[in-house]
Amino acid sequence: MAEQFDDVGGLYTMYVDGVEFPLKGDPEFDVGGEKRTVIRGKDGKMHGTSLEIVGSKISGTTTNTSELDLAALRSTKGATITLHCPNGKVVSFPNCVFTGDLNVSGAEGEVSFEFSGDVATEIMS
């Protein structure tokens, strides 16, 4: 019997507050959640861990079309970002703000973006 493999690469579709946001490249993201850091003593041995909750982050590039309002993009706050992945998962990034540097590349009309928000939710297919 042949193994079944998920489509883990391919087409991603992203929405900002329900409006499709065209992706030029593949997005990179972190769903956030618990992050542990090792605490070591003077003896070099692990004595335990510290725990913090980190927020979510999603970044990538879009195309600088005539319809893209760069000032509005930079001032985005309180948005819900929804990412549809090629493996069928949907990731919801709540309460996002634009946090990156808005860099525009003239050669191919690329605009970089980065949003940060509360811990994301993965909805499995």
Disulfide bonds with the S-S distance in Angstrom:
none
